[in-house]
Amino acid sequence: MPASELTKDLLLSAAEAAREKLGENLVALDVTDPFALAEIFLIVSAKNERQAVAIAEAVEDELAKRGLKARYREGRQTGRWILLDFGDLVVHVMHESEREFYSLERLWSDCPVVPTA
């Protein structure tokens, strides 16, 4: 079963907020089949730690306007890999080097890509 329209709509809001803070290389993956705890992973690159924190804050602020608060957040202190868990949408804001090293797209390569615009 693919991601719901509501989650896709939240994805678009999160992606726009990330782009406004110059987030790069946005990739959204529909993880509904292999991962029962979420529907979509949004992966965003940042050039530095400060930018990663700014992107994460912008995403949280935008989704808060829609009445959604992160259930869990991790990594804000270091700014290298910030994970924001909104339930069906999980946002990974990653420093470029972390993203290259961990290669989440390769790990979840069987999952369909979801448009972010």
HUFEN-V740668 format. One record per pair of residues at least 24 apart in sequence whose C-alpha atoms are under 6 Angstrom apart, sorted by the first residue. I is the first residue (numbers start at 0). J is the second residue. If there is no record, write none. Layout:
I,J + I,J
This chain:
2,38 + 11,115 + 13,58 + 16,57 + 16,58 + 17,54 + 20,54 + 27,112 + 27,113 + 28,110 + 28,111 + 28,112 + 28,113 + 29,110 + 29,111 + 30,110 + 37,87 + 38,87 + 39,88 + 40,89 + 40,90 + 41,90 + 42,91 + 43,92 + 44,92 + 44,93 + 44,94 + 44,95 + 45,93 + 45,94 + 45,95 + 46,94 + 46,95 + 47,94 + 48,78 + 48,79 + 51,78 + 51,92 + 52,78
